[in-house]
Amino acid sequence: MNDVLDGHINVSLFCGGRGSSAITRELLRWPNVNLSLLVNAYDDGLSTGELREFIPGMLGPSDFRKSLSHLLDLYSSHQYALQKAIEYRLPIDFSKTDLKHLEDFCSHPRRSNLLTAELGAIFLELDREVRTRFCFYMAEFFKYYRSSGKTFRFGDCSLGNLLFAGAYLHHDRDFNAATRHLSKLLCSQAQLINVSKGDNCTLVALKEDGQILYRESEVVGPQSSNRIDTIFLLRQPLTAEERESLEGLSFQQKRARLHELEVKTEISEEAREALLSSHVIIYGPGTQFSSLMPSYKVFGLPEAVRKSQAVLKLMVANLKSDHDIQGLTVVDVANKLLEFVGDPKNEGTFITHILYNRNAPYVPNGFLLSSSGSEAKQAPAAVIESDFENPVNSNVHSGYSIVHKTFELLDRARGNHEDELDIYIDLLSRSIAVDSILQEFVELPWQKRFGKTRLCVNRANRRTVTLPKELEFTSSHLDGPFTELDALRDWLVNKNSEYLVTLTGDGEYRLRDILVAVTTLNSGTFGAVHGSRTQSRRQFGGSLRSAYGEGTVLFWMSWLGAFVLTTLFALRFRIVFSDTLTGFRIYKRSRLNQGFREALLKRTPISGLGLAKLLIQNHVEIAEIPVTYRTFRGFTKVTWRLQRALRNAMAIFF
């Protein structure tokens, strides 16, 4: 696998309007994720369908509008107001007078007094620049409306759909260009991409009994219990004569005839580039045969997925059955996906895993994994069963569970490293403390988390220690003020464990804090965790008094130096560490990208702070957690402390 060179993870998510909303919002919470939403535009229900008929050639904006609303930052009052605006539906009884007032307002945005109180309040909450552009695009639609001479039913039409229509008209009827400009205008937190180049197509489905569903709204709506066999993308809706000619044909003849009428839609350049650069591809849940399957049929898409650097290609199964997938199982849907990409046996590994909610069989209308009985089909990819349902809303996926499972699988896929832990400790030749360390080492429940845990104490007296088979104790003989850097290099080059802990200093760290640090690593995007010893004013002052005893000058120099180093580091790298001189550090191998590894092996930093600088420069996220730390009178080497502090300070600038 190609490592994530810049520390970011590129994720492409195939989705519709609402089915993947929880997954989308969770992915946006991860700062190292570059998210691309891949959407098709064949929706033709309700006002969206009327809009497509009103503007010939226009694609359906509904799913794009819904997806865009999920990409807004709802912690911002302006963005929250924007979501309300694009999702706002005009009243059913929206009159000609109301329409005229809205038109006048869009042409002259200061005339908000003409609008209804509700509509006026929505526009008033928008950022001025966004409101001006919003009105401009809607005014473009109204110009077309007046010049066309055609009627249009505005009641129950969303403002977001009119916004897309106006942008489409303004940008020379280029749907993809309109989407790009609206995403930029609304400050979308991810890329919103049309899968195709913008071909205007009509979605038609053929059921196993020969029934034809002639438009997308019929595919998603109530229908007979017979299963959908396949779907087609036609250049235009079938005429009454064409429908009549199909009715008398057999199933196979209908299939062949619809295949003849089907047009080849090509993948957009934006979608192709997103897929090629993806580290993770997710086939999201939703209305499968309308929101998702048409995307997989786009010409050039299978090739982009096949050539993608993604090692993880997940299909997230629906929680419940729906009109379009009634009679089908999760395995059936996965096989349909593979059929549409032209790889029915999954030889090109289009799907690596299927995420399936384990409780689905036990809820009404739950989506079954496969057919029951001895003839149950085998899943074409590894099935991961877990609790992927929102614990409060049984109709919504748990974005947290799905995304965390995704990155857990990604960590495993990045290498063949073992789920083991190496602990390196340098006690400055104080071997008398080894017995205390070993006592805590054997008491902690390492086996519940790791297959093997190895403890290495630098310059410790060798002794015979009887340990359980899952534990190991060794010693090393490294010299210098920052032996932990040599231990890190050796771990990266010669060992295969997933985690490394380095504990260095002239005091006592508690091994139990390692288990907390590992939990922190696995609950976020962090590649390293630093343990902060400055938990309280009392603890901080006590540590310095133990270290320097009666040396008043040294005490205040160290007190001041700790804050100076923190300030300098923050100014230099725009990251604040409360304890820049900590000797408690833990690393997760799969999160250390190739750029960091190459830089470390090429030139070892001069200090621990220099190593932190190297991690930051290569976009490895660092967390900081409080840890227990004790110093003792008579144990501290003042010269050792000063030497380390000086080299750490030098590392900030060199």
C-alpha positions in Angstrom: 0.0 0.0 0.0 1.1 3.6 -0.6 1.5 5.4 2.7 -0.5 8.5 3.4 2.4 10.8 2.6 1.0 14.1 3.9 -0.7 12.7 7.0 -4.2 13.1 5.5 -6.7 10.5 4.6 -8.6 10.9 1.4 -12.1 9.4 1.6 -14.6 9.1 -1.2 -18.2 8.4 -0.2 -20.9 7.4 -2.7 -24.1 8.7 -1.3 -27.5 10.1 -2.0 -29.4 12.8 -0.2 -29.9 11.6 3.4 -28.8 8.0 3.8 -25.2 8.8 4.6 -25.7 12.0 6.5 -24.5 10.6 9.9 -21.4 9.1 8.2 -20.7 12.4 6.5 -21.0 14.5 9.6 -18.7 12.1 11.6 -16.1 12.2 8.8 -16.1 16.0 9.0 -15.1 15.8 12.6 -11.8 14.2 11.8 -9.3 17.0 11.0 -7.0 14.8 8.9 -9.8 13.6 6.5 -10.2 15.1 3.0 -13.8 14.1 2.1 -15.4 13.9 -1.3 -19.1 13.1 -1.7 -19.9 11.4 -5.0 -23.5 11.9 -6.0 -25.6 11.3 -9.1 -28.4 13.6 -10.3 -31.2 11.5 -11.6 -33.8 12.4 -9.0 -37.1 13.4 -10.6 -39.6 13.3 -7.8 -42.0 16.1 -6.7 -40.7 19.6 -7.3 -37.3 18.3 -8.5 -39.0 16.5 -11.3 -41.1 19.5 -12.2 -38.0 21.6 -12.3 -36.2 19.2 -14.6 -39.2 19.3 -17.0 -39.4 23.1 -16.7 -35.7 23.6 -17.7 -34.9 21.0 -20.4 -31.5 19.3 -19.9 -31.2 20.1 -16.2 -30.3 17.4 -13.8 -32.0 16.8 -10.5 -30.5 19.1 -7.7 -32.3 17.5 -4.8 -29.6 15.1 -3.6 -27.0 17.7 -4.1 -29.0 20.2 -2.1 -29.4 17.8 0.8 -25.7 16.7 0.7 -24.6 20.3 0.7 -26.7 21.0 3.8 -24.8 18.2 5.6 -21.5 19.9 4.7 -22.3 23.2 6.3 -20.7 24.1 9.7 -23.7 24.3 11.9 -21.7 25.7 14.8 -21.7 28.9 12.7 -24.9 31.0 13.0 -24.5 32.1 9.4 -24.1 28.5 8.2 -27.0 27.4 10.3 -29.1 30.1 8.7 -27.9 29.0 5.3 -29.0 25.5 5.9 -32.5 26.7 6.9 -32.6 28.8 3.7 -31.7 26.1 1.2 -34.0 23.6 2.9 -36.9 26.0 3.2 -39.9 25.0 1.2 -42.3 27.7 -0.2 -45.8 27.3 1.2 -48.3 25.3 -0.7 -50.5 28.4 -1.0 -47.6 30.5 -2.3 -49.5 33.2 -4.3 -48.7 35.3 -7.3 -48.3 38.3 -5.1 -45.9 36.4 -2.8 -44.0 35.4 -5.9 -43.8 38.9 -7.2 -42.5 40.1 -3.8 -39.8 37.4 -3.8 -38.7 38.3 -7.3 -38.5 42.0 -6.4 -36.4 41.1 -3.3 -34.0 39.0 -5.3 -33.5 41.9 -7.7 -33.2 44.4 -4.8 -32.1 42.5 -1.7 -32.7 45.5 0.6 -36.5 45.3 0.1 -37.0 42.6 2.7 -40.1 44.3 4.0 -42.0 42.9 1.0 -41.4 39.3 2.0 -43.5 37.3 4.4 -42.3 37.5 8.0 -40.9 33.9 7.9 -39.1 34.3 4.6 -37.8 37.7 5.5 -36.3 36.4 8.8 -34.5 33.6 6.9 -32.9 35.9 4.4 -32.1 38.5 7.2 -30.0 35.9 9.1 -27.7 35.2 6.1 -24.3 36.7 5.7 -24.6 39.8 3.5 -22.2 38.5 0.8 -23.9 35.1 0.7 -27.4 36.7 0.7 -26.4 38.9 -2.3 -25.2 35.9 -4.3 -28.1 33.7 -3.2 -30.5 36.4 -4.5 -28.5 36.8 -7.7 -28.8 33.1 -8.7 -32.5 33.1 -7.8 -33.0 36.2 -9.9 -31.4 34.3 -12.8 -34.1 31.6 -12.4 -36.9 34.2 -12.3 -35.6 35.8 -15.5 -35.8 32.4 -17.2 -39.3 31.8 -15.7 -40.6 35.1 -17.1 -39.1 34.7 -20.5 -40.1 31.1 -21.0 -43.8 31.8 -20.9 -44.4 28.5 -19.2 -46.1 27.8 -15.9 -44.3 26.5 -12.8 -45.8 25.4 -9.5 -43.8 27.1 -6.8 -45.7 25.7 -3.9 -43.7 23.1 -1.9 -40.5 23.9 -3.9 -37.4 24.4 -1.9 -35.3 27.6 -2.2 -32.3 25.4 -2.5 -33.6 23.8 -5.7 -34.3 27.3 -7.2 -30.8 28.3 -6.1 -29.3 25.4 -8.0 -31.5 26.1 -11.1 -30.4 29.7 -11.2 -26.7 28.7 -10.8 -27.2 26.1 -13.6 -28.6 28.7 -15.9 -26.0 31.3 -15.1 -23.1 28.9 -15.7 -24.1 28.1 -19.2 -26.2 25.1 -18.2 -23.2 23.3 -16.8 -24.5 21.4 -13.8 -21.1 20.5 -12.5 -19.8 24.0 -12.8 -22.9 25.2 -10.9 -22.2 22.7 -8.1 -18.6 23.8 -7.8 -19.5 27.5 -7.5 -22.3 26.9 -5.0 -20.0 24.7 -2.9 -17.4 27.5 -2.8 -20.0 30.1 -2.1 -21.5 28.2 0.8 -18.1 27.3 2.2 -18.7 23.6 2.0 -16.4 21.5 4.3 -15.9 18.8 1.6 -15.9 18.3 -2.1 -19.4 17.8 -3.6 -19.0 16.0 -6.9 -21.3 14.9 -9.6 -20.3 11.3 -10.7 -20.9 12.0 -14.4 -19.9 14.8 -16.7 -23.5 16.2 -16.4 -25.4 14.1 -18.9 -29.1 14.5 -18.5 -30.6 11.0 -18.2 -33.8 9.3 -17.1 -33.6 6.4 -14.7 -35.6 3.3 -15.6 -35.8 0.0 -13.7 -36.8 -3.5 -14.8 -38.3 -5.9 -12.3 -37.9 -9.7 -12.3 -41.6 -10.1 -13.4 -41.1 -7.9 -16.4 -42.7 -4.8 -14.8 -41.0 -1.5 -15.8 -40.6 1.4 -13.5 -40.4 4.3 -15.9 -38.8 7.1 -13.8 -36.7 7.5 -10.6 -39.7 8.5 -8.5 -41.3 5.1 -9.3 -38.1 3.3 -8.3 -38.0 4.8 -4.8 -41.8 4.7 -4.2 -44.2 1.9 -3.2 -44.2 -0.9 -5.8 -45.0 -4.6 -6.2 -43.2 -7.2 -4.1 -41.2 -8.5 -7.0 -37.5 -7.7 -7.0 -35.8 -5.2 -9.2 -33.5 -7.0 -11.7 -31.6 -4.1 -13.2 -31.6 -0.4 -14.1 -31.0 1.7 -17.2 -30.0 5.3 -17.9 -31.9 6.6 -21.0 -31.3 9.8 -22.8 -34.9 10.9 -22.4 -38.2 9.6 -20.8 -39.9 6.9 -22.9 -42.8 8.2 -24.9 -46.3 6.7 -24.6 -45.7 4.8 -27.9 -42.4 3.4 -26.7 -44.0 2.2 -23.4 -46.8 0.5 -25.3 -44.4 -1.3 -27.6 -42.5 -2.6 -24.6 -45.6 -4.0 -22.8 -46.0 -6.9 -25.1 -42.4 -8.2 -24.9 -41.0 -10.9 -22.8 -38.7 -10.2 -19.9 -35.6 -10.9 -21.9 -36.8 -8.9 -24.8 -37.6 -5.9 -22.6 -34.1 -6.2 -21.1 -32.5 -6.2 -24.5 -34.6 -3.4 -25.8 -33.9 -1.1 -22.8 -30.2 -2.0 -23.1 -30.3 -0.7 -26.8 -31.8 2.6 -25.6 -29.3 3.1 -22.8 -26.7 5.8 -23.2 -23.2 5.8 -22.0 -22.6 8.4 -19.3 -18.9 9.2 -18.6 -17.3 9.8 -15.3 -16.5 13.4 -14.5 -12.9 14.4 -14.1 -13.5 15.5 -10.5 -14.9 12.1 -9.6 -12.1 10.3 -11.4 -9.4 12.3 -9.6 -11.1 11.8 -6.2 -11.3 8.1 -6.6 -7.7 7.7 -7.8 -6.4 9.6 -4.9 -8.6 8.0 -2.3 -7.2 5.9 0.6 -10.8 4.8 1.5 -13.8 4.3 -0.7 -17.2 3.9 1.0 -20.3 2.7 -0.9 -22.9 4.4 1.4 -26.3 3.3 2.5 -29.5 4.8 1.0 -32.0 4.2 -1.8 -29.8 1.7 -3.6 -31.3 1.6 -7.1 -31.7 5.3 -7.4 -29.2 7.1 -5.3 -26.3 4.7 -5.5 -26.5 2.0 -8.2 -26.7 4.5 -11.1 -23.4 5.9 -10.0 -21.7 2.6 -10.3 -22.8 2.2 -14.0 -21.0 5.4 -15.1 -18.5 4.6 -17.8 -14.9 5.0 -16.5 -15.9 4.7 -12.8 -14.9 1.0 -12.4 -11.5 1.7 -14.0 -11.0 4.6 -11.5 -11.9 2.4 -8.6 -9.6 -0.4 -9.8 -6.7 2.0 -10.2 -7.3 3.8 -7.0 -4.7 3.6 -4.2 -7.5 2.7 -1.8 -6.9 -0.4 0.2 -10.2 -0.2 1.9 -13.5 -0.3 -0.1 -16.4 -0.6 2.3 -20.1 -1.2 1.5 -22.2 0.1 4.4 -25.4 -2.0 4.4 -28.8 -0.4 4.9 -30.4 -0.8 8.3 -33.8 -1.8 7.0 -35.3 -3.0 3.7 -36.9 -0.4 1.5 -39.3 -0.3 -1.5 -36.5 -0.7 -4.1 -34.7 -3.5 -2.3 -37.6 -5.6 -1.0 -36.9 -9.3 -1.5 -33.1 -8.7 -1.6 -30.5 -9.3 1.0 -27.3 -7.4 1.8 -25.4 -10.0 -0.2 -27.7 -9.6 -3.1 -27.1 -5.8 -3.1 -23.4 -6.3 -2.9 -23.6 -8.7 -5.9 -25.6 -6.1 -7.8 -23.0 -3.5 -7.2 -20.3 -5.9 -8.5 -22.5 -6.7 -11.5 -22.8 -3.0 -12.4 -19.1 -2.4 -12.2 -18.5 -5.5 -14.4 -16.7 -7.6 -11.8 -19.3 -10.1 -10.6 -16.7 -12.3 -8.8 -15.0 -9.3 -7.1 -11.7 -10.3 -8.7 -10.7 -6.6 -8.8 -11.5 -6.2 -5.1 -14.2 -3.5 -5.6 -15.5 -4.4 -2.2 -13.1 -5.3 0.7 -15.6 -5.3 3.6 -19.3 -5.1 4.2 -20.4 -3.3 7.4 -23.6 -4.9 8.6 -25.7 -4.0 11.7 -25.9 -7.1 13.8 -29.3 -6.2 15.1 -31.0 -5.9 11.7 -32.6 -9.4 11.7 -34.4 -8.6 14.9 -36.2 -5.4 14.1 -39.3 -4.9 11.9 -38.3 -4.8 8.2 -34.7 -5.4 9.1 -32.3 -5.9 6.2 -31.1 -9.5 6.2 -27.5 -10.4 5.5 -28.3 -13.3 3.2 -30.9 -15.9 2.4 -31.6 -18.5 5.1 -31.1 -22.2 4.7 -28.4 -24.3 3.1 -28.6 -22.4 -0.1 -27.5 -19.1 1.5 -25.2 -17.2 -0.7 -21.6 -16.4 0.3 -20.8 -12.8 0.8 -18.3 -11.5 -1.9 -16.3 -9.6 0.8 -15.4 -9.8 4.5 -18.5 -9.1 6.6 -18.0 -7.0 9.7 -21.0 -7.3 12.1 -21.3 -4.7 14.8 -23.6 -2.2 16.4 -23.8 0.3 13.5 -27.2 1.7 14.4 -27.8 5.0 16.2 -28.7 4.0 19.8 -31.5 6.6 19.9 -32.8 6.6 16.3 -33.2 3.1 15.0 -33.6 4.5 11.4 -30.2 6.2 11.3 -26.7 4.8 11.2 -24.2 5.5 13.9 -21.7 7.7 12.2 -19.3 7.3 15.1 -19.3 3.5 15.0 -18.9 3.3 11.2 -16.1 5.8 10.9 -14.2 4.4 13.9 -14.5 0.9 12.5 -13.4 2.2 9.1 -10.2 3.7 10.5 -9.5 0.6 12.6 -9.7 -1.5 9.5 -7.4 1.1 7.7 -4.8 0.8 10.4 -4.8 -2.9 10.0 -4.5 -2.7 6.2 -1.5 -0.3 6.3 0.9 -3.1 7.2 1.4 -6.5 8.7 2.5 -5.1 12.1 1.5 -7.0 15.2 -0.9 -5.7 17.8 1.9 -5.7 20.3 3.5 -3.1 22.6 7.1 -2.2 23.2 8.0 -0.1 26.3 11.4 1.5 26.5 12.5 3.1 29.8 15.7 5.0 30.6 16.2 5.6 34.3 19.6 7.3 34.1 21.4 4.2 35.4 19.2 4.0 38.5 18.8 0.3 38.3 17.6 0.2 41.9 14.1 1.2 40.6 13.8 -1.7 38.2 12.2 -4.0 40.8 9.5 -1.4 41.4 8.9 -1.1 37.6 8.7 -4.9 37.2 6.2 -5.2 40.0 3.8 -2.8 38.3 4.6 -4.3 34.9 3.4 -7.8 35.9 0.3 -6.6 37.7 -1.3 -4.6 34.8 -3.7 -6.4 32.4 -1.7 -6.1 29.2 -3.0 -9.3 27.8 -6.5 -7.9 27.5 -5.2 -5.4 24.9 -2.0 -6.8 23.4 -0.8 -10.2 22.2 2.7 -9.4 23.4 4.1 -6.7 25.7 7.9 -6.2 25.9 9.6 -4.1 28.5 13.2 -2.8 27.9 15.0 -0.9 30.6 18.2 0.8 29.4 21.4 0.0 31.3 19.5 -2.3 33.8 21.4 -5.0 35.6 20.5 -8.3 33.9 18.6 -10.7 36.0 16.5 -13.8 35.7 12.8 -12.9 35.7 10.0 -15.4 35.4 7.1 -13.8 33.5 3.9 -15.0 31.8 4.4 -15.9 28.2 2.7 -12.8 26.9 5.3 -10.6 28.8 9.0 -10.1 28.1 11.8 -8.2 29.9 15.1 -7.2 28.4 17.8 -4.5 28.8 19.7 -2.3 26.4 22.9 -0.3 26.5 22.3 3.1 24.8 24.2 6.2 25.6 23.5 9.9 25.4 20.9 12.4 26.8 18.2 11.3 24.4 18.4 7.5 24.1 14.7 7.4 23.4 15.4 8.7 19.9 17.7 5.7 19.2 15.0 3.4 20.6 12.4 4.9 18.2 14.7 4.4 15.2 15.4 0.8 16.2 11.7 0.2 16.7 10.8 1.5 13.2 13.5 -0.4 11.4 13.8 -3.7 13.3 10.5 -4.3 15.1 7.0 -4.9 14.0 4.8 -4.0 16.9 2.0 -1.4 16.5 2.9 0.6 19.6 6.0 2.0 21.2 6.2 3.8 24.6 9.4 5.7 25.6 9.7 6.8 29.3 12.8 8.8 30.1 13.6 11.1 32.9 14.9 11.3 36.5 11.5 10.6 38.1 8.8 7.9 38.2 6.1 7.5 35.6 3.2 5.1 36.1 2.9 2.3 33.6 -0.8 2.3 34.0 -1.0 5.6 32.2 0.1 3.8 29.0 -3.2 2.0 28.8 -5.0 5.4 28.9 -2.7 6.7 26.2 -3.4 3.8 23.9 -7.1 4.4 24.3 -6.5 8.0 23.3 -4.5 6.9 20.2 -7.3 4.6 19.1 -10.1 7.0 19.6 -8.9 9.7 17.3 -6.5 10.6 14.5 -3.4 10.8 16.6 -0.1 9.2 15.7 1.6 10.2 19.0 0.6 11.0 22.6 2.6 13.0 25.0 2.1 12.8 28.7 1.8 16.1 30.5 3.4 16.1 34.0 1.9 19.6 34.8 -1.4 18.4 36.2 -1.6 21.0 38.9 0.2 24.0 40.4 1.0 21.9 43.5 2.3 18.9 41.6 4.4 21.2 39.3 6.0 23.1 42.2 6.5 19.9 44.2 8.3 18.3 41.2 10.7 21.2 40.9 11.4 21.3 44.6 12.2 17.6 44.6 14.5 18.0 41.7 16.5 21.1 42.9 16.2 20.9 46.6 17.5 24.1 48.1 18.9 25.4 44.8 16.6 28.5 44.7 18.2 29.9 41.5 17.9 26.6 39.7 14.3 26.2 40.9 13.2 29.5 39.4 15.3 29.0 36.2 13.5 25.7 35.6 10.1 27.2 36.5 10.6 30.1 34.1 12.2 27.8 31.4 9.2 25.5 31.3 6.9 28.4 30.3 9.4 30.0 27.9 9.9 26.8 26.0 6.1 26.3 25.8 5.7 29.8 24.5 8.5 29.6 21.9 7.2 26.3 20.6 3.7 27.7 20.3 4.9 30.7 18.4 7.0 28.6 16.1 4.6 25.8 15.3 1.2 27.2 16.4 0.7 24.2 18.7 0.6 24.5 22.5 2.1 21.7 24.7 1.7 22.3 28.5 4.7 20.1 29.0 7.3 20.4 26.2 10.0 18.6 28.2 7.9 15.5 28.9 9.6 12.1 28.9 6.3 10.2 28.4 5.7 9.5 24.7 3.8 6.8 22.9 3.7 6.2 19.1 1.3 4.2 16.8 3.2 2.8 13.8 0.3 2.8 11.3 -0.2 6.6 11.9 3.4 7.5 11.3 3.4 8.3 7.6 6.2 7.7 5.2 7.3 11.3 5.1 8.0 11.3 8.9 9.8 7.9 8.7 12.1 9.0 5.9 12.9 12.3 7.6 13.7 10.6 10.9 15.9 7.9 9.4 17.7 10.5 7.2 18.6 12.8 10.1 17.8 12.0 13.8 16.6 15.1 15.7 18.9 16.5 18.4 16.2 16.2 21.2 12.7 15.1 22.1 11.3 18.5 21.2 13.1 18.2 17.9 11.2 15.0 17.4 7.9 16.7 18.1 8.8 19.3 15.5 9.5 16.6 13.0 6.1 15.0 13.7 4.3 18.3 13.3 6.1 19.1 10.1 5.0 15.8 8.6 1.4 16.3 9.7 1.3 13.6 12.4 -1.3 14.6 15.0 -0.1 14.7 18.6 -2.3 14.5 21.6 -1.4 15.5 25.2 -2.9 13.8 28.3 -2.2 14.2 32.0 0.1 11.5 33.5 1.3 10.8 37.0 4.9 11.8 37.6 7.0 11.9 40.8 10.6 13.1 41.4 12.7 12.3 44.4 15.4 14.2 46.3 18.8 12.9 45.6 17.8 11.2 42.5 17.9 14.1 40.1 21.0 15.0 37.9 20.8 18.8 37.5 23.4 18.8 34.7 21.4 16.2 32.8 18.3 18.3 33.1 20.0 21.5 32.0 21.6 19.8 29.0 18.3 18.4 27.8 16.6 21.7 28.3 19.3 23.5 26.2 19.1 21.0 23.4 15.3 21.1 23.4 15.5 24.9 23.1 17.9 24.7 20.2 15.7 22.2 18.4 12.9 24.8 18.1 15.0 26.9 15.7 17.5 24.4 14.1 
